[in-house]
Amino acid sequence: MTITLPTPKSTPIKKVLILGAECTGKSTLSQDLANHFNTVFVSEYMRTYLQTKPAGYICQYSDLLPIAQGQILNENQQLLFAHDYLFCDTGLFELMGYANWYFDHCPIFIIEHIKKYPYDYILLTDDKGVDWQADGMRDMPYGRATIKEKFMLALKDFGFNYLEIYGNRKERVMQVENLLKSS
C-alpha cells in the first residue's frame, strides 16, 4: 500500500517551522510572530486531532498518518491567507521526533516526506523561562532538555540549519525579526 500525503504548495511565502519539546512556547511564539508580521500561523494539528478523541486517549502509532495529513493540509490552507511569512507550529519533523520518542520508530513515509516539505527557516524553542504546565496531553515536565537535544541531533542528521530561540516573549519575537531582516 502506498501512503501519500498532500502535495506541498509552491509559494513565494516564506515558511517558518517552529520546533521544540512540549511546553517550550511554540504555539505562543507562532501566534506572536503572526501578529507581529501581520500574517497567519498554522496550529499544531496533533493537538487538534487528539482533542477529538475520548478523554484519556493516548496517541497510537496508527494516528501518525492522519496527523501528518492534517498538518500538511492545514499548512496548504493557511498559505492562502499568509502575507510574506507563514509560521508553522510544528510539522512533520516534530512528528518524526515524537514518533521516535514514544514508539522507537517513525513511519518511513513521514521521513521520506520531510524533505519534500521544505521550510525557509527552522526555529528550535528552548524551555528556559517557560514553566511546564500540565494540560492533559503533556507528560514530560522533566524531559524537555532531552527532547531538545534529540531534535538538535536529528536536524544535524538531516543537514537542516536552525536557530535556537530563547528568552521571554518579546525577546523571542525580536530574535526572529532580526533573523528575517538579515536574510
N, C-alpha and C positions, 0 to 999 in steps of 0.2 A: 504494500500500500504506500503510495506516495503522499507525503504530507506537505501541504503548501500553506504558505502564509500570504496575506495580502501583498500586492506589489507596492513597493515604496514609490511615492510620487516624486517626480523630478521637480525641483523648485529652486528659485533664487533665494528663498527664505533661508537664513542661517539657522540650522538646528543645533540646539544645545542640550546635551544629555546630562542629567544630574543623577549621580550615583552616590551610594553610601549605605552604611548599615542602618538598621531601623532606628528611628528617633534621633536622626542627626540633622534634621532641618530641611530635608529635601523638598517636601511639599510647601513649607513656608517660603523657602528660597524661590521655588518655581513661581509662586504667587507674587512674591515681592518683585521679582525680575519682570514678570509680565506687566505688573502695574508701572514699574519704573520705565520700561521701554514701550509702554502703550501698545501691548500686544496680548496674545493669549498663551496659555500653557496647557500641557497635557497632564491630566491627573494620572496617578498610578492605577492602572487597570486591575492589578491583582487585588487591591483593597476593595474596589468596586465589585469585582466578581465574588470575592469571599463574603461580602456583606449580604449577598443574595442567598447564601447558604444558611441552614438552620444554626441556631446558637450552639456554640461549642464545636462547630465543624472544623476539622483540621485539613488543611490543603493536602491533596493527594497528587501523586505523580501524574495521574490521568487529567488533572486540572491544568497542567502546564500548557498544553496545546490551546485550549480556549483562552487562557490568559494571554499567551503570546499573540494570538489572532486579535483579541480585543485591544491590546496595547497598540499594535500597528494600525488597526482601523481607526482608533482614536487619534493617533498622530496624523494620519492622512486627512481625517476630517478637520482637525484643528488648523492644518496648513491653509485651508480655505479662508480662515479668518485672521491669520497671522500677518503682522506688519514687521518686516525686516528680520525678526527673530521668532523662533518657536522654542519655548523652554519645556523640556520633557522630563517629568518627574518619573524617573526610571525608564527602563526599556528592556530589550531582550538580553543585554549584557547583565543587567541586575538579576533578571530571571534565571540566567545561567548560574550566576553566583549562588543564589539561594537554592537552586536545584542541586548543585554540588554539595552545598552545606547540609541540607536536610535529607537528600536521597542518595548522596555519594555518587551521583550520576546526573548528567544533563542529557536530555534527548538530543541526538545528533542534528535533527532538523533545526533546533534553536541555534546550536553552534554554527551550523552552515549558513544560517541567515544573518548572523551578527554582522558580518562584513558586507552583506547586501543592503543593510540599512545604515548608511554612514551618517555620522554627525560631524558638524564643523568644529564643535568644541565639546570636550568632556570635562565635567566638574566632579570632583570627589569630595563629598562633605565630611567634615571631622566632627566628632562628638564634643569637643571641648566647648564648654559654655552652654551646652544643650542638655538639660536634665532629661533623663529617661522617664517616660510616662506610660504607665500601663493603659491599654485601650481595648483589651480583649483579643487582640491579634498579635501584639508584640510579646516576645518571650525571652529576650536576651538582654536583661539590664546590665550584665557584666561582659557581654561578648562583642560589643561594638568595635573595640580596637582590633580584635582578632579578625572580624569581618572586613574591616578597612584594609588590613594587611593582605587578606586574600584577594580583595579587589585590586590592590596595587600590583600584586604578582600577576594576576590574570591580565590586567591592562598591559603590563610589560610583555607578557607572553604573546598577546595579540599585536603588539607593536603600536599601541594607541598612546598618543600623548594626552596628558590630562593636567588639570590644575587643581591643587588641593585648596579647598575653601574652608575657612575657619573664622571665628570671631562672632561678634553679635550680628544682629540682622543688618544693620546699616553697614558695618564693615564688609560683610559678605557681598552685599549688592555693589559696593564700591570696588571690591576686588574684580568682580565680573565686568563691571563697567570699564575698568582700566584694561582688562584683557580684550574686550570687544573694541575699544577705541584704538588699541595698539595694533590691531590686525587689519 
